[in-house]
Amino acid sequence: MTFHVLTIFPEFFRGPFEHGVIARGRDAGKLEIRIHNLRDWTEDRHKTVDDRPFGGGEGMLLKPEPLFAGVETIFAERARGERDPQRRVILLSAQGRKFDQAAARRLSEAAELLLICGRYEGVDERVAEHLADEELTVGDYVLSGGELAAAVVIDVIARLLPGVLGNADSAVYESFEGESGVLDCPQYTRPAEFRGWRVPETLLSGNHEQIRRWRKQAALAKTARLRPDLEATSPDDFKYDRKN
């Protein structure tokens, strides 16, 4: 998969993608990340990308002209009025639908993603209405810009791409994966006892069926404690295990 990032701060991304899973995936040729400077599509000598909002109000808005020009250069079919379903344009903003694991799995099936990083007070609404395929937010809070959100989105989706993780099952047995929607179960490693706190005996038993059931029940208990809003999405067999 190829990720494109359209931003006014290309230097922001010098660090986040040079380590860990993302770096290994890039080195292995499983993904590509291309950073594009929005100011390259301005036409005045000041390279202006923002202006005051009509009707008054605080802050500045990113102008539509450079954003449309940038996207239509990177995805040339857009300039012809065509849209390739395998090449998606995502606007990152606080007003978007929440980005979650289900959205990540859906987007991981595309060939290319172009992420527009919002800035200042926001982006001209015509970008959301006529240029972007989706408007997404990474949480119910306001960031200074979409660069951090873009890094999050790329990291989450990259983990789902074939061959990026050393163990493909790592992306399956995690929080929010599968039909249950519950958190991952608690995990422990050596030593079996640390400062008087012991690892649950079931995990030391070697009985795989007991371990499987313990993990289900422990995952549900952790979800109920930390994210009770997710409990309603648990399937009936998870609820049954919790009672027994």
PALO-752158 format. One record per residue (C-alpha): residue number from 1; residue in three letters; z, x, y. Coordinates in Angstrom, 2 decimals. Example, Ala and Ser with C-alpha at 12.3 -4.5 7.8 and 13.67 -1.06 7.14 Angstrom:
BEGIN
+-----+------+---------+---------+---------+
: pos : code :      up :    east :   north :
+-----+------+---------+---------+---------+
:   1 :  ALA :    7.80 :   12.30 :   -4.50 :
:   2 :  SER :    7.14 :   13.67 :   -1.06 :
+-----+------+---------+---------+---------+
// end
This chain:
BEGIN
+-----+------+---------+---------+---------+
: pos : code :      up :    east :   north :
+-----+------+---------+---------+---------+
:   1 :  MET :    0.00 :    0.00 :    0.00 :
:   2 :  THR :   -0.64 :    1.06 :    3.57 :
:   3 :  PHE :    1.84 :    0.24 :    6.32 :
:   4 :  HIS :    0.70 :    0.31 :    9.95 :
:   5 :  VAL :    3.29 :    0.30 :   12.75 :
:   6 :  LEU :    2.22 :   -0.59 :   16.30 :
:   7 :  THR :    4.87 :    0.65 :   18.72 :
:   8 :  ILE :    5.46 :    2.14 :   22.17 :
:   9 :  PHE :    7.85 :    4.67 :   20.62 :
:  10 :  PRO :    5.91 :    6.44 :   17.84 :
:  11 :  GLU :    8.33 :    9.36 :   17.94 :
:  12 :  PHE :   11.07 :    7.03 :   16.65 :
:  13 :  PHE :    9.59 :    7.27 :   13.16 :
:  14 :  ARG :    9.68 :   11.04 :   12.81 :
:  15 :  GLY :   12.91 :   10.83 :   10.82 :
:  16 :  PRO :   13.34 :    7.56 :    8.89 :
:  17 :  PHE :   10.41 :    8.07 :    6.52 :
:  18 :  GLU :   10.94 :   11.75 :    5.74 :
:  19 :  HIS :   13.74 :   11.30 :    3.21 :
:  20 :  GLY :   14.58 :    9.60 :   -0.07 :
:  21 :  VAL :   12.52 :    6.91 :   -1.74 :
:  22 :  ILE :   10.01 :    6.54 :    1.12 :
:  23 :  ALA :    9.26 :   10.26 :    1.24 :
:  24 :  ARG :    8.86 :   10.46 :   -2.54 :
:  25 :  GLY :    6.57 :    7.42 :   -2.53 :
:  26 :  ARG :    4.39 :    8.96 :    0.17 :
:  27 :  ASP :    4.24 :   12.31 :   -1.61 :
:  28 :  ALA :    3.22 :   10.55 :   -4.83 :
:  29 :  GLY :    0.47 :    8.63 :   -3.07 :
:  30 :  LYS :    2.06 :    5.25 :   -3.79 :
:  31 :  LEU :    2.26 :    4.27 :   -0.13 :
:  32 :  GLU :    0.94 :    5.38 :    3.23 :
:  33 :  ILE :    2.51 :    4.90 :    6.66 :
:  34 :  ARG :    0.40 :    5.12 :    9.82 :
:  35 :  ILE :    2.12 :    5.01 :   13.21 :
:  36 :  HIS :    0.02 :    3.77 :   16.15 :
:  37 :  ASN :    0.93 :    4.17 :   19.82 :
:  38 :  LEU :    0.39 :    0.88 :   21.64 :
:  39 :  ARG :   -0.31 :    2.75 :   24.89 :
:  40 :  ASP :   -3.54 :    4.05 :   23.35 :
:  41 :  TRP :   -4.98 :    0.57 :   23.97 :
:  42 :  THR :   -4.13 :    0.31 :   27.66 :
:  43 :  GLU :   -6.79 :    0.66 :   30.35 :
:  44 :  ASP :   -4.88 :    1.66 :   33.50 :
:  45 :  ARG :   -3.75 :    5.15 :   34.41 :
:  46 :  HIS :   -0.09 :    4.18 :   34.06 :
:  47 :  LYS :   -0.67 :    2.95 :   30.47 :
:  48 :  THR :    1.08 :   -0.32 :   31.27 :
:  49 :  VAL :    2.15 :   -2.39 :   28.27 :
:  50 :  ASP :    4.55 :   -4.88 :   29.89 :
:  51 :  ASP :    4.78 :   -7.30 :   32.81 :
:  52 :  ARG :    7.10 :   -9.95 :   34.29 :
:  53 :  PRO :    7.22 :  -13.37 :   32.62 :
:  54 :  PHE :    5.60 :  -16.36 :   34.32 :
:  55 :  GLY :    8.20 :  -18.82 :   35.59 :
:  56 :  GLY :   10.73 :  -16.12 :   36.28 :
:  57 :  GLY :   13.55 :  -14.87 :   34.10 :
:  58 :  GLU :   15.16 :  -11.64 :   33.07 :
:  59 :  GLY :   13.38 :   -8.68 :   31.57 :
:  60 :  MET :    9.77 :   -7.84 :   30.84 :
:  61 :  LEU :    7.32 :   -8.96 :   28.17 :
:  62 :  LEU :    4.80 :   -6.96 :   26.19 :
:  63 :  LYS :    1.33 :   -7.91 :   27.42 :
:  64 :  PRO :   -1.19 :   -9.47 :   25.02 :
:  65 :  GLU :   -4.20 :   -7.28 :   25.90 :
:  66 :  PRO :   -3.10 :   -3.97 :   24.31 :
:  67 :  LEU :   -1.60 :   -5.74 :   21.30 :
:  68 :  PHE :   -4.78 :   -7.67 :   20.55 :
:  69 :  ALA :   -6.90 :   -4.58 :   21.17 :
:  70 :  GLY :   -4.73 :   -2.45 :   18.89 :
:  71 :  VAL :   -4.66 :   -4.91 :   16.01 :
:  72 :  GLU :   -8.40 :   -5.63 :   16.29 :
:  73 :  THR :   -9.11 :   -1.90 :   16.15 :
:  74 :  ILE :   -6.87 :   -1.23 :   13.15 :
:  75 :  PHE :   -8.03 :   -4.38 :   11.34 :
:  76 :  ALA :  -11.63 :   -4.53 :   12.54 :
:  77 :  GLU :  -12.34 :   -7.89 :   10.91 :
:  78 :  ARG :   -9.93 :   -9.50 :   13.38 :
:  79 :  ALA :  -12.31 :   -8.65 :   16.23 :
:  80 :  ARG :  -14.96 :  -10.73 :   14.40 :
:  81 :  GLY :  -12.60 :  -13.68 :   14.07 :
:  82 :  GLU :  -12.01 :  -13.03 :   10.37 :
:  83 :  ARG :   -8.75 :  -12.60 :    8.49 :
:  84 :  ASP :   -8.37 :  -10.72 :    5.21 :
:  85 :  PRO :   -5.44 :  -12.20 :    3.23 :
:  86 :  GLN :   -4.72 :   -8.71 :    1.87 :
:  87 :  ARG :   -4.26 :   -7.32 :    5.39 :
:  88 :  ARG :   -1.29 :   -9.04 :    7.02 :
:  89 :  VAL :   -0.07 :   -8.80 :   10.63 :
:  90 :  ILE :    3.69 :   -9.19 :   11.07 :
:  91 :  LEU :    5.37 :   -9.61 :   14.45 :
:  92 :  LEU :    8.97 :   -8.42 :   14.39 :
:  93 :  SER :   11.14 :  -10.41 :   16.80 :
:  94 :  ALA :   14.51 :  -12.12 :   17.05 :
:  95 :  GLN :   12.76 :  -15.52 :   16.98 :
:  96 :  GLY :   11.11 :  -15.04 :   13.60 :
:  97 :  ARG :   11.93 :  -16.40 :   10.17 :
:  98 :  LYS :   14.50 :  -14.34 :    8.35 :
:  99 :  PHE :   13.15 :  -11.47 :    6.28 :
: 100 :  ASP :   14.73 :  -11.52 :    2.83 :
: 101 :  GLN :   14.08 :  -10.23 :   -0.67 :
: 102 :  ALA :   11.76 :  -13.11 :   -1.49 :
: 103 :  ALA :    9.65 :  -12.36 :    1.59 :
: 104 :  ALA :    9.61 :   -8.69 :    0.64 :
: 105 :  ARG :    8.29 :   -9.48 :   -2.84 :
: 106 :  ARG :    5.60 :  -11.73 :   -1.39 :
: 107 :  LEU :    4.49 :   -9.16 :    1.17 :
: 108 :  SER :    4.51 :   -6.36 :   -1.42 :
: 109 :  GLU :    1.44 :   -7.99 :   -2.98 :
: 110 :  ALA :   -0.68 :   -7.24 :    0.11 :
: 111 :  ALA :   -2.85 :   -4.15 :    0.40 :
: 112 :  GLU :   -1.98 :   -3.41 :    4.04 :
: 113 :  LEU :    0.71 :   -4.59 :    6.43 :
: 114 :  LEU :    0.56 :   -4.12 :   10.20 :
: 115 :  LEU :    3.99 :   -4.39 :   11.84 :
: 116 :  ILE :    4.11 :   -5.13 :   15.56 :
: 117 :  CYS :    7.32 :   -3.81 :   17.14 :
: 118 :  GLY :    8.52 :   -6.07 :   19.92 :
: 119 :  ARG :   10.31 :   -4.59 :   22.94 :
: 120 :  TYR :   11.99 :   -5.53 :   26.22 :
: 121 :  GLU :   12.59 :   -9.28 :   26.55 :
: 122 :  GLY :    9.94 :  -10.05 :   23.95 :
: 123 :  VAL :    6.21 :  -10.44 :   23.45 :
: 124 :  ASP :    3.69 :  -12.78 :   25.06 :
: 125 :  GLU :    3.74 :  -15.92 :   22.89 :
: 126 :  ARG :   -0.03 :  -15.81 :   22.38 :
: 127 :  VAL :    0.54 :  -12.83 :   20.10 :
: 128 :  ALA :    2.75 :  -14.92 :   17.81 :
: 129 :  GLU :    0.44 :  -17.93 :   17.96 :
: 130 :  HIS :   -2.99 :  -16.33 :   17.62 :
: 131 :  LEU :   -2.64 :  -12.74 :   16.39 :
: 132 :  ALA :    0.25 :  -12.46 :   13.95 :
: 133 :  ASP :    0.19 :  -14.02 :   10.50 :
: 134 :  GLU :    3.99 :  -14.20 :   10.45 :
: 135 :  GLU :    6.91 :  -13.67 :   12.81 :
: 136 :  LEU :    9.95 :  -12.17 :   11.08 :
: 137 :  THR :   13.47 :  -11.10 :   11.98 :
: 138 :  VAL :   15.76 :   -8.88 :    9.91 :
: 139 :  GLY :   18.88 :  -10.78 :   10.97 :
: 140 :  ASP :   20.53 :  -13.19 :   13.36 :
: 141 :  TYR :   21.13 :  -10.65 :   16.10 :
: 142 :  VAL :   19.11 :   -8.99 :   18.86 :
: 143 :  LEU :   17.85 :   -5.42 :   18.53 :
: 144 :  SER :   16.58 :   -3.34 :   21.43 :
: 145 :  GLY :   13.19 :   -3.27 :   19.75 :
: 146 :  GLY :   11.31 :   -3.82 :   16.54 :
: 147 :  GLU :   11.29 :   -0.16 :   15.48 :
: 148 :  LEU :   14.54 :   -0.39 :   13.51 :
: 149 :  ALA :   13.35 :   -3.65 :   11.98 :
: 150 :  ALA :   10.05 :   -2.06 :   10.98 :
: 151 :  ALA :   11.88 :    0.77 :    9.23 :
: 152 :  VAL :   13.98 :   -1.78 :    7.32 :
: 153 :  VAL :   10.98 :   -3.88 :    6.30 :
: 154 :  ILE :    9.04 :   -0.85 :    5.07 :
: 155 :  ASP :   12.01 :    0.50 :    3.12 :
: 156 :  VAL :   12.67 :   -2.83 :    1.38 :
: 157 :  ILE :    9.03 :   -3.45 :    0.47 :
: 158 :  ALA :    8.36 :    0.14 :   -0.58 :
: 159 :  ARG :   11.07 :   -0.08 :   -3.24 :
: 160 :  LEU :    9.12 :   -2.91 :   -4.87 :
: 161 :  LEU :    5.82 :   -1.05 :   -5.14 :
: 162 :  PRO :    4.86 :    0.19 :   -8.62 :
: 163 :  GLY :    5.78 :    3.81 :   -9.19 :
: 164 :  VAL :    7.88 :    4.28 :   -6.05 :
: 165 :  LEU :   11.27 :    4.11 :   -7.77 :
: 166 :  GLY :   11.96 :    6.50 :  -10.62 :
: 167 :  ASN :   13.24 :    3.61 :  -12.74 :
: 168 :  ALA :   11.32 :    0.35 :  -12.25 :
: 169 :  ASP :   14.34 :   -1.67 :  -13.41 :
: 170 :  SER :   16.28 :   -0.42 :  -10.37 :
: 171 :  ALA :   14.44 :   -2.94 :   -8.20 :
: 172 :  VAL :   15.09 :   -5.76 :  -10.66 :
: 173 :  TYR :   18.83 :   -5.54 :  -11.25 :
: 174 :  GLU :   19.89 :   -5.62 :   -7.62 :
: 175 :  SER :   21.43 :   -8.06 :   -5.16 :
: 176 :  PHE :   19.23 :  -11.04 :   -4.22 :
: 177 :  GLU :   16.77 :  -10.39 :   -7.05 :
: 178 :  GLY :   15.71 :  -12.88 :   -9.71 :
: 179 :  GLU :   16.32 :  -16.61 :   -9.70 :
: 180 :  SER :   20.07 :  -16.42 :   -9.25 :
: 181 :  GLY :   20.11 :  -15.17 :   -5.68 :
: 182 :  VAL :   23.60 :  -13.70 :   -6.23 :
: 183 :  LEU :   24.85 :  -10.26 :   -5.31 :
: 184 :  ASP :   24.70 :   -7.36 :   -7.73 :
: 185 :  CYS :   27.74 :   -6.88 :   -9.93 :
: 186 :  PRO :   30.37 :   -4.21 :   -9.12 :
: 187 :  GLN :   29.43 :   -0.76 :  -10.41 :
: 188 :  TYR :   31.68 :    2.10 :  -11.56 :
: 189 :  THR :   31.24 :    5.72 :  -12.61 :
: 190 :  ARG :   33.45 :    8.59 :  -13.84 :
: 191 :  PRO :   36.34 :    9.18 :  -13.81 :
: 192 :  ALA :   37.53 :    6.12 :  -15.71 :
: 193 :  GLU :   40.81 :    6.29 :  -13.76 :
: 194 :  PHE :   41.14 :    7.32 :  -10.12 :
: 195 :  ARG :   44.46 :    7.18 :   -8.22 :
: 196 :  GLY :   45.74 :    4.68 :  -10.74 :
: 197 :  TRP :   42.75 :    2.35 :  -10.46 :
: 198 :  ARG :   40.99 :    1.96 :  -13.81 :
: 199 :  VAL :   37.46 :    0.91 :  -14.55 :
: 200 :  PRO :   37.44 :   -2.56 :  -16.24 :
: 201 :  GLU :   37.99 :   -2.03 :  -19.96 :
: 202 :  THR :   34.97 :   -4.15 :  -20.86 :
: 203 :  LEU :   32.64 :   -1.55 :  -19.33 :
: 204 :  LEU :   34.20 :    1.13 :  -21.53 :
: 205 :  SER :   34.00 :   -0.94 :  -24.72 :
: 206 :  GLY :   30.39 :   -0.23 :  -25.66 :
: 207 :  ASN :   29.93 :   -3.92 :  -26.50 :
: 208 :  HIS :   26.66 :   -4.73 :  -24.72 :
: 209 :  GLU :   27.01 :   -8.51 :  -24.97 :
: 210 :  GLN :   30.53 :   -8.44 :  -23.49 :
: 211 :  ILE :   29.32 :   -6.10 :  -20.74 :
: 212 :  ARG :   26.40 :   -8.42 :  -19.95 :
: 213 :  ARG :   28.73 :  -11.43 :  -19.63 :
: 214 :  TRP :   31.27 :   -9.46 :  -17.59 :
: 215 :  ARG :   28.57 :   -8.39 :  -15.16 :
: 216 :  LYS :   27.38 :  -11.96 :  -14.68 :
: 217 :  GLN :   30.88 :  -13.22 :  -14.04 :
: 218 :  ALA :   31.80 :  -10.29 :  -11.79 :
: 219 :  ALA :   28.61 :  -10.80 :   -9.78 :
: 220 :  LEU :   29.47 :  -14.45 :   -9.24 :
: 221 :  ALA :   33.04 :  -13.62 :   -8.24 :
: 222 :  LYS :   31.83 :  -11.03 :   -5.72 :
: 223 :  THR :   29.26 :  -13.45 :   -4.34 :
: 224 :  ALA :   31.89 :  -16.17 :   -3.93 :
: 225 :  ARG :   34.16 :  -13.74 :   -2.07 :
: 226 :  LEU :   31.60 :  -12.04 :    0.19 :
: 227 :  ARG :   28.65 :  -14.45 :    0.44 :
: 228 :  PRO :   29.73 :  -18.00 :   -0.45 :
: 229 :  ASP :   26.57 :  -19.29 :    1.24 :
: 230 :  LEU :   24.58 :  -17.90 :   -1.72 :
: 231 :  GLU :   26.57 :  -19.70 :   -4.42 :
: 232 :  ALA :   24.51 :  -22.89 :   -4.21 :
: 233 :  THR :   21.42 :  -20.98 :   -5.36 :
: 234 :  SER :   22.99 :  -19.88 :   -8.66 :
: 235 :  PRO :   21.32 :  -21.42 :  -11.74 :
: 236 :  ASP :   23.29 :  -23.54 :  -14.20 :
: 237 :  ASP :   23.69 :  -20.78 :  -16.79 :
: 238 :  PHE :   25.43 :  -18.60 :  -14.19 :
: 239 :  LYS :   27.78 :  -21.45 :  -13.32 :
: 240 :  TYR :   28.52 :  -21.99 :  -17.01 :
: 241 :  ASP :   29.37 :  -18.32 :  -17.53 :
: 242 :  ARG :   31.73 :  -18.46 :  -14.60 :
: 243 :  LYS :   33.78 :  -21.22 :  -16.24 :
: 244 :  ASN :   34.05 :  -19.50 :  -19.62 :
+-----+------+---------+---------+---------+
// end
